[in-house]
Amino acid sequence: MDNQRTKGMSRRQALKLGLLGAAGLALGERAGVQARTASIAARAKSVIQIWMWGGPCHLDTFDPKPGAGYDYCGPLNKAIPTNADGIQIGEPLARLAQQADKYSIIRSMTHGVNAHETASYLVQTGHESGDRVVYPSVGTVVSVFKGYDHGYQGIVPPYIVLTELQGRFSEAGFLESRYKPFATGGDPNQKQFAVEGIVAAGITDERQRGRRELLHALDSLGKAMPGSSQFERLDQCEEHAYELMFGEARKLFDLSQEKDEVREQYGRNTFGQSCLTARRLVEQGVPYVTINYKGWDTHKQHFEIMRRKLPELDRGLATLLQDLTDRGLLESTIVWWSGEFGRTPKVQWEAPWNGGRGHHGNCFSAVVAGGGFKGGHVVGSTDATGEEVSERPVHPQDLIATMYQLLGISPEGPLPNTRGIEAKVMPSAGRLKELV
């Protein structure tokens, strides 16, 4: 796909498009067709998407096969029981084993695509690549139907990515650029979470205010044209930008406001603190948050990487589920865990892979919780070695359509746009009736 289309919002675009939208300012490009409110009842208000960039191995996580032998399991050859009857998951996920009543596992996800770009596009949009039309991601669609056009009054844009864009496709697709996600940049595990366009790393508040004063002192053209509507709009843009930099938006991303014990529970790493940030965002009504969790494309030395990554995943996701529950947010928040595909069940022990796993789109796992999804269930199954779906194949569009339905977005309804493209949200898709 075109590299230009895969780039996210720059700092300037974010301030002009997304952040201005928060104030309800009417940019010229906002003259598009407004999305019609869905006629179905919504059970969920927000989505936290945990995107496992690169594709996690289903055998090591939520579809363990301890009887498959060393060539398939390597040293991760044990399954542990959960607090949901009859469900076992991988041994490294001990905390998540105690939260299994809150989530359900789809073990029979399938699409057969083994390339990162095309698989990512399919899992995140529900559409196969190759069409002349580039479809929007789930986050963008939610932003259309749950964003500024439908009463969202948040201080930050309705579609946030922590911390960098996936970069595999254009998230907004054929929709207007105002629906692109706002990628925060920075690292929430650092002492200061330097959010792009809101918190500037290494620049004090005093220096920021000094820059503003200098800007005003040099603004001779604006002073020479008092009352100009164009300059008034620029003044409003500046005012709201500074409100974001020094006001409530800054506090929203300031994790120092959380107790140290809470931050420790999530894990003092980028993923754990991203989960905590996501909870803070949905608590303030942000409709869609993606955590882009990189590092799962383990072609080489897979098990060495898993010894580090799986404990991070276990602590961060388990704490997120419990925290959302404790705060009464899980019933209105969908948590969606998935990568673009799984990994080859049979380990590649030979050089140069040295115990690696390749791409595997034939079958993989996804996890869903909250927002109307039942917990403590398993949908589908794979064969004895986890290489093929053996029961109840589930395609990405089936899962996506079910999430839209829970959000009150009709999958069969039109997807409004200013380009005149006749498209529906997610037509002809199945539903996960077992889970809703």
BAROZA-564501 format. One record per residue (C-alpha): z, x, y; residue in one letter; residue number from 0. Coordinates in Angstrom, 3 decimals, decimal comma, padded with zeros to 6 digits. Layout:
N
+----------+----------+----------+--------+-----+
|        Z |        X |        Y | residu | num |
+----------+----------+----------+--------+-----+
|        Z |        X |        Y |      a | NUM |
...
+----------+----------+----------+--------+-----+
***
This chain:
436
+----------+----------+----------+--------+-----+
|        Z |        X |        Y | residu | num |
+----------+----------+----------+--------+-----+
|  000,000 |  000,000 |  000,000 |      m |   0 |
| -000,493 |  001,027 |  003,619 |      d |   1 |
|  002,244 |  003,438 |  004,681 |      n |   2 |
|  002,440 |  001,800 |  008,086 |      q |   3 |
|  003,288 | -001,515 |  006,459 |      r |   4 |
|  006,119 | -000,002 |  004,454 |      t |   5 |
|  007,919 |  001,323 |  007,486 |      k |   6 |
|  010,888 | -000,715 |  008,706 |      g |   7 |
|  012,006 | -001,523 |  012,176 |      m |   8 |
|  012,494 |  001,358 |  014,544 |      s |   9 |
|  015,489 |  001,418 |  016,836 |      r |  10 |
|  013,373 |  000,101 |  019,685 |      r |  11 |
|  011,852 | -002,670 |  017,557 |      q |  12 |
|  015,271 | -003,708 |  016,328 |      a |  13 |
|  016,576 | -004,065 |  019,857 |      l |  14 |
|  013,477 | -005,885 |  021,076 |      k |  15 |
|  012,970 | -008,199 |  018,114 |      l |  16 |
|  015,982 | -008,705 |  015,902 |      g |  17 |
|  018,738 | -008,089 |  018,420 |      l |  18 |
|  017,086 | -010,112 |  021,129 |      l |  19 |
|  016,766 | -012,930 |  018,647 |      g |  20 |
|  020,524 | -012,926 |  018,251 |      a |  21 |
|  020,762 | -013,893 |  021,883 |      a |  22 |
|  018,078 | -016,545 |  021,469 |      g |  23 |
|  015,675 | -014,914 |  023,931 |      l |  24 |
|  012,117 | -016,177 |  023,674 |      a |  25 |
|  009,793 | -013,261 |  023,083 |      l |  26 |
|  006,126 | -014,029 |  023,311 |      g |  27 |
|  005,595 | -013,283 |  019,624 |      e |  28 |
|  008,193 | -015,909 |  018,707 |      r |  29 |
|  005,653 | -018,641 |  019,350 |      a |  30 |
|  004,935 | -018,951 |  015,625 |      g |  31 |
|  005,291 | -021,946 |  013,354 |      v |  32 |
|  008,923 | -022,773 |  012,680 |      q |  33 |
|  010,086 | -023,064 |  009,095 |      a |  34 |
|  010,955 | -026,589 |  008,057 |      r |  35 |
|  014,426 | -027,211 |  006,728 |      t |  36 |
|  014,487 | -027,683 |  002,979 |      a |  37 |
|  015,400 | -031,123 |  001,741 |      s |  38 |
|  017,554 | -029,891 | -001,152 |      i |  39 |
|  021,280 | -029,335 | -000,843 |      a |  40 |
|  022,398 | -025,735 | -000,445 |      a |  41 |
|  025,266 | -024,359 | -002,514 |      r |  42 |
|  024,960 | -020,769 | -001,271 |      a |  43 |
|  024,998 | -019,476 |  002,291 |      k |  44 |
|  024,396 | -015,760 |  001,797 |      s |  45 |
|  023,008 | -013,202 | -000,635 |      v |  46 |
|  024,204 | -009,672 | -001,344 |      i |  47 |
|  021,414 | -007,897 | -003,178 |      q |  48 |
|  022,359 | -004,664 | -004,934 |      i |  49 |
|  019,039 | -002,926 | -005,385 |      w |  50 |
|  019,208 | -000,267 | -008,085 |      m |  51 |
|  016,454 |  001,969 | -006,754 |      w |  52 |
|  014,638 |  003,658 | -009,621 |      g |  53 |
|  015,689 |  001,291 | -012,391 |      g |  54 |
|  019,015 |  001,412 | -014,275 |      p |  55 |
|  019,144 |  001,658 | -018,041 |      c |  56 |
|  020,130 | -001,660 | -019,629 |      h |  57 |
|  021,543 |  000,059 | -022,735 |      l |  58 |
|  024,039 |  002,035 | -020,649 |      d |  59 |
|  025,170 | -000,934 | -018,582 |      t |  60 |
|  024,919 | -004,628 | -019,481 |      f |  61 |
|  022,997 | -004,619 | -022,790 |      d |  62 |
|  024,670 | -001,945 | -024,941 |      p |  63 |
|  023,301 | -001,177 | -028,414 |      k |  64 |
|  025,982 |  000,973 | -030,092 |      p |  65 |
|  024,364 |  000,519 | -033,496 |      g |  66 |
|  020,988 |  001,881 | -032,398 |      a |  67 |
|  022,009 |  005,493 | -032,963 |      g |  68 |
|  022,144 |  008,703 | -030,968 |      y |  69 |
|  018,426 |  008,805 | -030,136 |      d |  70 |
|  018,878 |  005,585 | -028,168 |      y |  71 |
|  022,459 |  005,730 | -026,914 |      c |  72 |
|  023,200 |  009,427 | -026,623 |      g |  73 |
|  026,868 |  009,941 | -025,766 |      p |  74 |
|  027,111 |  006,447 | -024,228 |      l |  75 |
|  027,379 |  004,825 | -027,633 |      n |  76 |
|  030,318 |  002,455 | -027,161 |      k |  77 |
|  030,538 | -001,145 | -026,000 |      a |  78 |
|  033,726 | -002,737 | -024,718 |      i |  79 |
|  034,831 | -006,387 | -024,701 |      p |  80 |
|  035,075 | -008,278 | -021,441 |      t |  81 |
|  037,302 | -011,105 | -020,262 |      n |  82 |
|  034,465 | -013,516 | -021,137 |      a |  83 |
|  034,443 | -014,518 | -024,785 |      d |  84 |
|  031,821 | -012,763 | -026,877 |      g |  85 |
|  030,372 | -010,621 | -024,081 |      i |  86 |
|  030,397 | -006,840 | -024,327 |      q |  87 |
|  029,121 | -004,300 | -021,809 |      i |  88 |
|  028,874 | -000,511 | -021,643 |      g |  89 |
|  032,115 |  001,448 | -021,949 |      e |  90 |
|  031,871 |  003,134 | -018,507 |      p |  91 |
|  032,091 | -000,297 | -016,815 |      l |  92 |
|  035,738 | -000,969 | -017,579 |      a |  93 |
|  036,529 | -002,627 | -014,232 |      r |  94 |
|  033,496 | -004,868 | -014,444 |      l |  95 |
|  034,580 | -005,842 | -017,955 |      a |  96 |
|  037,595 | -007,515 | -016,329 |      q |  97 |
|  035,357 | -009,437 | -013,897 |      q |  98 |
|  032,858 | -010,834 | -016,424 |      a |  99 |
|  034,109 | -014,383 | -015,925 |      d | 100 |
|  032,688 | -014,159 | -012,388 |      k | 101 |
|  029,141 | -013,031 | -013,242 |      y | 102 |
|  026,414 | -013,729 | -015,760 |      s | 103 |
|  024,006 | -011,292 | -017,381 |      i | 104 |
|  020,292 | -011,895 | -017,843 |      i | 105 |
|  019,343 | -009,518 | -020,648 |      r | 106 |
|  015,766 | -010,670 | -021,057 |      s | 107 |
|  014,179 | -009,866 | -017,696 |      m | 108 |
|  010,573 | -008,820 | -018,248 |      t | 109 |
|  007,297 | -008,152 | -016,461 |      h | 110 |
|  005,678 | -005,253 | -018,334 |      g | 111 |
|  005,017 | -003,173 | -015,207 |      v | 112 |
|  006,034 |  000,497 | -015,345 |      n | 113 |
|  005,087 |  001,763 | -011,863 |      a | 114 |
|  007,788 |  001,845 | -009,178 |      h | 115 |
|  005,713 |  000,384 | -006,340 |      e | 116 |
|  004,158 | -002,528 | -008,201 |      t | 117 |
|  007,323 | -003,331 | -010,158 |      a | 118 |
|  009,459 | -003,252 | -006,994 |      s | 119 |
|  007,024 | -005,553 | -005,239 |      y | 120 |
|  007,050 | -007,989 | -008,169 |      l | 121 |
|  010,847 | -008,092 | -008,583 |      v | 122 |
|  011,498 | -008,426 | -004,850 |      q | 123 |
|  008,786 | -010,951 | -004,007 |      t | 124 |
|  008,070 | -012,778 | -007,266 |      g | 125 |
|  004,351 | -012,042 | -006,890 |      h | 126 |
|  002,125 | -009,634 | -008,751 |      e | 127 |
|  000,340 | -006,949 | -006,763 |      s | 128 |
| -003,411 | -006,825 | -006,359 |      g | 129 |
| -003,807 | -009,971 | -004,287 |      d | 130 |
| -005,327 | -009,518 | -000,850 |      r | 131 |
| -002,197 | -011,162 |  000,555 |      v | 132 |
|  001,034 | -009,159 |  000,762 |      v | 133 |
|  003,898 | -011,573 |  000,169 |      y | 134 |
|  007,328 | -011,311 |  001,823 |      p | 135 |
|  010,472 | -010,205 |  000,033 |      s | 136 |
|  013,293 | -012,568 | -000,877 |      v | 137 |
|  015,321 | -011,305 |  002,078 |      g | 138 |
|  012,513 | -012,108 |  004,477 |      t | 139 |
|  012,071 | -015,619 |  003,088 |      v | 140 |
|  015,802 | -016,251 |  003,435 |      v | 141 |
|  015,595 | -014,947 |  007,000 |      s | 142 |
|  012,828 | -017,467 |  007,718 |      v | 143 |
|  014,793 | -020,446 |  006,418 |      f | 144 |
|  018,346 | -019,347 |  007,264 |      k | 145 |
|  017,811 | -017,235 |  010,384 |      g | 146 |
|  017,491 | -017,852 |  014,101 |      y | 147 |
|  015,086 | -020,773 |  013,744 |      d | 148 |
|  017,735 | -022,700 |  011,817 |      h | 149 |
|  020,908 | -022,195 |  013,765 |      g | 150 |
|  021,961 | -018,663 |  012,861 |      y | 151 |
|  024,027 | -017,364 |  015,759 |      q | 152 |
|  025,059 | -013,999 |  014,384 |      g | 153 |
|  025,531 | -010,902 |  016,498 |      i | 154 |
|  023,332 | -008,863 |  014,154 |      v | 155 |
|  019,941 | -009,760 |  012,613 |      p | 156 |
|  019,982 | -012,147 |  009,622 |      p | 157 |
|  018,497 | -009,598 |  007,186 |      y | 158 |
|  020,337 | -006,278 |  006,947 |      i | 159 |
|  019,634 | -003,303 |  004,679 |      v | 160 |
|  022,324 | -000,735 |  003,927 |      l | 161 |
|  021,398 |  001,942 |  004,657 |      t | 162 |
|  017,678 |  002,685 |  004,341 |      e | 163 |
|  014,659 |  000,575 |  003,506 |      l | 164 |
|  013,366 |  000,597 | -000,064 |      q | 165 |
|  010,051 |  001,966 |  001,156 |      g | 166 |
|  008,054 |  000,616 | -001,770 |      r | 167 |
|  006,360 | -002,254 |  000,062 |      f | 168 |
|  006,274 | -004,182 |  003,321 |      s | 169 |
|  009,318 | -006,449 |  003,221 |      e | 170 |
|  007,929 | -008,944 |  005,740 |      a | 171 |
|  004,538 | -009,156 |  004,023 |      g | 172 |
|  002,150 | -011,457 |  005,888 |      f | 173 |
|  004,951 | -012,913 |  008,030 |      l | 174 |
|  005,680 | -011,867 |  011,597 |      e | 175 |
|  007,393 | -008,551 |  012,279 |      s | 176 |
|  010,463 | -010,335 |  013,626 |      r | 177 |
|  011,400 | -011,123 |  010,029 |      y | 178 |
|  011,559 | -007,475 |  009,012 |      k | 179 |
|  014,986 | -006,274 |  007,873 |      p | 180 |
|  017,205 | -004,209 |  010,104 |      f | 181 |
|  018,053 | -000,961 |  008,297 |      a | 182 |
|  021,322 |  000,478 |  009,528 |      t | 183 |
|  020,705 |  004,134 |  008,722 |      g | 184 |
|  023,826 |  006,292 |  008,693 |      g | 185 |
|  026,460 |  006,459 |  005,991 |      d | 186 |
|  029,383 |  003,993 |  005,888 |      p | 187 |
|  031,457 |  006,593 |  004,061 |      n | 188 |
|  031,405 |  008,944 |  007,047 |      q | 189 |
|  034,215 |  008,961 |  009,609 |      k | 190 |
|  031,871 |  007,173 |  012,006 |      q | 191 |
|  029,248 |  004,836 |  010,568 |      f | 192 |
|  026,338 |  005,685 |  012,890 |      a | 193 |
|  024,359 |  002,432 |  012,790 |      v | 194 |
|  020,831 |  002,796 |  014,141 |      e | 195 |
|  020,555 |  001,250 |  017,577 |      g | 196 |
|  024,249 |  000,318 |  017,732 |      i | 197 |
|  026,365 |  003,427 |  017,166 |      v | 198 |
|  024,908 |  006,767 |  018,252 |      a | 199 |
|  026,143 |  009,749 |  016,262 |      a | 200 |
|  027,644 |  012,526 |  018,347 |      g | 201 |
|  027,460 |  010,662 |  021,670 |      i | 202 |
|  030,661 |  009,438 |  023,272 |      t | 203 |
|  031,059 |  006,015 |  024,849 |      d | 204 |
|  031,532 |  007,688 |  028,224 |      e | 205 |
|  028,202 |  009,449 |  027,889 |      r | 206 |
|  026,469 |  006,217 |  026,868 |      q | 207 |
|  027,854 |  004,451 |  029,919 |      r | 208 |
|  026,836 |  007,387 |  032,084 |      g | 209 |
|  023,285 |  007,077 |  030,802 |      r | 210 |
|  023,294 |  003,409 |  031,738 |      r | 211 |
|  024,466 |  004,161 |  035,254 |      e | 212 |
|  021,750 |  006,810 |  035,629 |      l | 213 |
|  019,146 |  004,312 |  034,389 |      l | 214 |
|  020,223 |  001,825 |  037,037 |      h | 215 |
|  020,183 |  004,488 |  039,757 |      a | 216 |
|  016,593 |  005,424 |  038,880 |      l | 217 |
|  015,363 |  001,819 |  038,570 |      d | 218 |
|  013,557 |  001,698 |  041,921 |      s | 219 |
|  010,803 | -000,615 |  040,667 |      l | 220 |
|  013,272 | -003,225 |  039,466 |      g | 221 |
|  015,089 | -003,115 |  042,804 |      k | 222 |
|  011,804 | -003,499 |  044,661 |      a | 223 |
|  010,935 | -006,685 |  042,718 |      m | 224 |
|  014,095 | -008,800 |  042,723 |      p | 225 |
|  013,804 | -012,154 |  040,999 |      g | 226 |
|  010,887 | -011,135 |  038,777 |      s | 227 |
|  011,052 | -013,042 |  035,470 |      s | 228 |
|  009,772 | -010,013 |  033,587 |      q | 229 |
|  012,483 | -007,765 |  034,944 |      f | 230 |
|  015,088 | -010,447 |  034,356 |      e | 231 |
|  014,106 | -010,474 |  030,688 |      r | 232 |
|  014,379 | -006,681 |  030,551 |      l | 233 |
|  017,799 | -006,913 |  032,162 |      d | 234 |
|  018,846 | -009,455 |  029,551 |      q | 235 |
|  017,515 | -007,157 |  026,828 |      c | 236 |
|  019,566 | -004,275 |  028,201 |      e | 237 |
|  022,676 | -006,411 |  028,579 |      e | 238 |
|  022,569 | -007,623 |  024,996 |      h | 239 |
|  021,805 | -004,135 |  023,712 |      a | 240 |
|  024,961 | -002,840 |  025,364 |      y | 241 |
|  026,930 | -005,798 |  024,074 |      e | 242 |
|  025,902 | -004,673 |  020,610 |      l | 243 |
|  026,787 | -001,047 |  021,267 |      m | 244 |
|  030,225 | -001,751 |  022,704 |      f | 245 |
|  031,045 | -005,260 |  021,533 |      g | 246 |
|  031,499 | -007,278 |  018,371 |      e | 247 |
|  028,569 | -005,776 |  016,449 |      a | 248 |
|  030,117 | -002,356 |  016,702 |      r | 249 |
|  033,406 | -003,705 |  015,395 |      k | 250 |
|  031,574 | -005,365 |  012,522 |      l | 251 |
|  030,376 | -001,988 |  011,241 |      f | 252 |
|  033,640 | -000,186 |  012,010 |      d | 253 |
|  035,259 |  000,241 |  008,605 |      l | 254 |
|  038,288 |  001,941 |  010,127 |      s | 255 |
|  039,481 | -001,601 |  010,813 |      q | 256 |
|  039,991 | -002,021 |  007,066 |      e | 257 |
|  043,174 | -000,855 |  005,378 |      k | 258 |
|  042,929 |  002,517 |  003,646 |      d | 259 |
|  043,937 |  000,947 |  000,340 |      e | 260 |
|  041,019 | -001,498 |  000,562 |      v | 261 |
|  038,561 |  001,312 |  001,233 |      r | 262 |
|  039,963 |  003,274 | -001,693 |      e | 263 |
|  039,585 |  000,274 | -003,988 |      q | 264 |
|  035,884 |  000,097 | -003,180 |      y | 265 |
|  035,487 |  003,849 | -003,685 |      g | 266 |
|  035,145 |  006,477 | -000,985 |      r | 267 |
|  031,438 |  006,997 | -001,485 |      n | 268 |
|  028,303 |  005,575 |  000,126 |      t | 269 |
|  027,857 |  002,792 | -002,415 |      f | 270 |
|  031,470 |  001,665 | -002,398 |      g | 271 |
|  031,651 |  001,569 |  001,385 |      q | 272 |
|  028,281 | -000,219 |  001,506 |      s | 273 |
|  029,783 | -002,926 | -000,695 |      c | 274 |
|  032,692 | -003,236 |  001,717 |      l | 275 |
|  030,287 | -003,439 |  004,672 |      t | 276 |
|  028,283 | -006,136 |  002,870 |      a | 277 |
|  031,444 | -008,194 |  002,409 |      r | 278 |
|  032,200 | -007,885 |  006,135 |      r | 279 |
|  028,658 | -008,987 |  006,998 |      l | 280 |
|  028,579 | -012,111 |  004,826 |      v | 281 |
|  032,070 | -012,939 |  006,040 |      e | 282 |
|  030,505 | -013,171 |  009,505 |      q | 283 |
|  027,692 | -015,383 |  008,224 |      g | 284 |
|  024,844 | -012,894 |  007,772 |      v | 285 |
|  022,449 | -014,653 |  005,351 |      p | 286 |
|  020,999 | -011,650 |  003,510 |      y | 287 |
|  022,287 | -008,132 |  002,902 |      v | 288 |
|  020,600 | -005,548 |  000,683 |      t | 289 |
|  022,461 | -002,484 | -000,562 |      i | 290 |
|  019,807 |  000,084 | -001,402 |      n | 291 |
|  021,596 |  002,052 | -004,137 |      y | 292 |
|  019,453 |  005,080 | -004,880 |      k | 293 |
|  019,583 |  007,603 | -007,706 |      g | 294 |
|  018,669 |  005,659 | -010,858 |      w | 295 |
|  015,248 |  007,177 | -011,592 |      d | 296 |
|  016,657 |  009,432 | -014,286 |      t | 297 |
|  013,697 |  011,105 | -015,973 |      h | 298 |
|  015,743 |  014,240 | -016,501 |      k | 299 |
|  019,387 |  014,829 | -017,447 |      q | 300 |
|  020,047 |  011,121 | -017,548 |      h | 301 |
|  023,511 |  011,271 | -019,063 |      f | 302 |
|  024,811 |  013,893 | -016,658 |      e | 303 |
|  023,805 |  011,607 | -013,788 |      i | 304 |
|  025,308 |  008,537 | -015,470 |      m | 305 |
|  028,711 |  010,226 | -015,739 |      r | 306 |
|  028,748 |  010,245 | -011,939 |      r | 307 |
|  026,880 |  007,053 | -011,065 |      k | 308 |
|  028,370 |  004,548 | -013,505 |      l | 309 |
|  031,987 |  004,963 | -012,299 |      p | 310 |
|  030,751 |  004,470 | -008,710 |      e | 311 |
|  028,917 |  001,306 | -009,697 |      l | 312 |
|  031,859 |  000,019 | -011,698 |      d | 313 |
|  034,425 |  000,464 | -008,939 |      r | 314 |
|  032,278 | -000,768 | -006,061 |      g | 315 |
|  030,788 | -003,869 | -007,687 |      l | 316 |
|  033,986 | -004,942 | -009,444 |      a | 317 |
|  035,960 | -004,664 | -006,200 |      t | 318 |
|  033,284 | -006,585 | -004,300 |      l | 319 |
|  033,427 | -009,477 | -006,770 |      l | 320 |
|  037,219 | -009,622 | -006,635 |      q | 321 |
|  037,342 | -009,297 | -002,858 |      d | 322 |
|  034,786 | -012,081 | -002,361 |      l | 323 |
|  036,802 | -014,255 | -004,735 |      t | 324 |
|  040,106 | -013,554 | -002,984 |      d | 325 |
|  038,579 | -014,464 |  000,373 |      r | 326 |
|  036,976 | -017,662 | -000,875 |      g | 327 |
|  033,485 | -016,269 | -000,310 |      l | 328 |
|  032,092 | -015,913 | -003,827 |      l | 329 |
|  031,326 | -019,602 | -004,244 |      e | 330 |
|  029,027 | -019,424 | -001,199 |      s | 331 |
|  027,648 | -015,908 | -001,737 |      t | 332 |
|  025,077 | -014,954 | -004,361 |      i | 333 |
|  025,470 | -011,413 | -005,672 |      v | 334 |
|  022,248 | -010,170 | -007,273 |      w | 335 |
|  022,184 | -006,841 | -009,156 |      w | 336 |
|  018,839 | -005,508 | -010,387 |      s | 337 |
|  016,351 | -002,680 | -010,277 |      g | 338 |
|  012,589 | -002,802 | -010,544 |      e | 339 |
|  012,716 | -002,301 | -014,325 |      f | 340 |
|  014,872 | -000,762 | -017,048 |      g | 341 |
|  014,541 |  002,616 | -018,703 |      r | 342 |
|  013,093 |  003,617 | -022,036 |      t | 343 |
|  015,685 |  002,906 | -024,728 |      p | 344 |
|  014,638 |  005,937 | -026,766 |      k | 345 |
|  015,918 |  009,093 | -025,088 |      v | 346 |
|  013,467 |  011,880 | -024,321 |      q | 347 |
|  015,477 |  014,854 | -025,560 |      w | 348 |
|  012,627 |  017,355 | -025,480 |      e | 349 |
|  011,863 |  019,704 | -022,587 |      a | 350 |
|  011,282 |  019,270 | -019,716 |      p | 351 |
|  013,180 |  015,957 | -019,805 |      w | 352 |
|  016,307 |  017,321 | -021,469 |      n | 353 |
|  017,766 |  013,934 | -022,251 |      g | 354 |
|  015,899 |  011,696 | -019,815 |      g | 355 |
|  014,675 |  008,116 | -019,827 |      r | 356 |
|  011,321 |  006,864 | -018,570 |      g | 357 |
|  010,257 |  003,571 | -016,943 |      h | 358 |
|  010,543 |  000,416 | -019,032 |      h | 359 |
|  009,254 | -002,901 | -017,712 |      g | 360 |
|  009,119 | -004,690 | -021,064 |      n | 361 |
|  012,760 | -005,685 | -020,800 |      c | 362 |
|  015,703 | -004,995 | -018,521 |      f | 363 |
|  018,908 | -006,611 | -017,311 |      s | 364 |
|  019,901 | -008,389 | -014,125 |      a | 365 |
|  023,321 | -009,674 | -013,091 |      v | 366 |
|  024,032 | -012,692 | -010,879 |      v | 367 |
|  027,278 | -014,092 | -009,547 |      a | 368 |
|  028,512 | -016,655 | -007,058 |      g | 369 |
|  026,677 | -019,094 | -004,832 |      g | 370 |
|  026,400 | -021,699 | -007,569 |      g | 371 |
|  025,679 | -019,365 | -010,487 |      f | 372 |
|  028,026 | -019,795 | -013,432 |      k | 373 |
|  030,071 | -016,834 | -014,600 |      g | 374 |
|  030,801 | -015,609 | -018,095 |      g | 375 |
|  027,373 | -016,304 | -019,587 |      h | 376 |
|  024,522 | -014,307 | -021,098 |      v | 377 |
|  020,913 | -015,440 | -020,899 |      v | 378 |
|  018,380 | -014,071 | -023,369 |      g | 379 |
|  018,541 | -011,083 | -025,689 |      s | 380 |
|  016,643 | -007,974 | -026,695 |      t | 381 |
|  015,951 | -006,469 | -030,101 |      d | 382 |
|  018,247 | -004,038 | -031,922 |      a | 383 |
|  017,064 | -001,043 | -029,896 |      t | 384 |
|  016,560 | -002,788 | -026,545 |      g | 385 |
|  012,824 | -002,200 | -026,486 |      e | 386 |
|  011,527 | -005,782 | -026,448 |      e | 387 |
|  012,753 | -009,246 | -025,464 |      v | 388 |
|  013,703 | -011,166 | -028,583 |      s | 389 |
|  014,868 | -014,428 | -027,013 |      e | 390 |
|  014,347 | -016,387 | -023,768 |      r | 391 |
|  012,123 | -014,149 | -021,603 |      p | 392 |
|  012,942 | -014,462 | -017,896 |      v | 393 |
|  010,419 | -013,413 | -015,258 |      h | 394 |
|  011,325 | -012,294 | -011,727 |      p | 395 |
|  009,898 | -015,444 | -010,167 |      q | 396 |
|  012,169 | -017,583 | -012,373 |      d | 397 |
|  015,268 | -015,862 | -011,049 |      l | 398 |
|  014,022 | -015,859 | -007,464 |      i | 399 |
|  013,145 | -019,559 | -007,546 |      a | 400 |
|  016,625 | -020,346 | -008,877 |      t | 401 |
|  018,215 | -018,402 | -006,020 |      m | 402 |
|  016,057 | -020,204 | -003,468 |      y | 403 |
|  017,124 | -023,513 | -004,940 |      q | 404 |
|  020,807 | -022,572 | -004,656 |      l | 405 |
|  020,199 | -021,579 | -001,039 |      l | 406 |
|  018,682 | -024,965 | -000,288 |      g | 407 |
|  015,160 | -023,564 |  000,015 |      i | 408 |
|  012,564 | -025,573 | -001,877 |      s | 409 |
|  010,498 | -023,212 | -004,092 |      p | 410 |
|  007,629 | -025,710 | -003,984 |      e | 411 |
|  007,769 | -026,048 | -000,213 |      g | 412 |
|  005,381 | -024,392 |  002,252 |      p | 413 |
|  005,980 | -020,874 |  003,553 |      l | 414 |
|  005,173 | -021,255 |  007,263 |      p | 415 |
|  003,350 | -018,477 |  009,057 |      n | 416 |
|  001,220 | -017,870 |  012,146 |      t | 417 |
| -001,752 | -016,469 |  010,212 |      r | 418 |
| -002,808 | -019,785 |  008,745 |      g | 419 |
| -002,245 | -018,649 |  005,161 |      i | 420 |
| -001,603 | -021,575 |  002,852 |      e | 421 |
|  001,297 | -020,385 |  000,741 |      a | 422 |
|  004,311 | -021,916 | -000,936 |      k | 423 |
|  007,718 | -020,321 | -001,269 |      v | 424 |
|  007,743 | -019,752 | -005,059 |      m | 425 |
|  005,552 | -022,309 | -006,846 |      p | 426 |
|  005,131 | -022,745 | -010,595 |      s | 427 |
|  008,268 | -020,777 | -011,438 |      a | 428 |
|  010,874 | -021,630 | -014,047 |      g | 429 |
|  014,583 | -022,074 | -013,451 |      r | 430 |
|  017,696 | -020,557 | -014,972 |      l | 431 |
|  019,105 | -023,946 | -015,881 |      k | 432 |
|  021,690 | -022,313 | -018,138 |      e | 433 |
|  023,401 | -020,779 | -015,114 |      l | 434 |
|  023,362 | -023,503 | -012,440 |      v | 435 |
+----------+----------+----------+--------+-----+
***
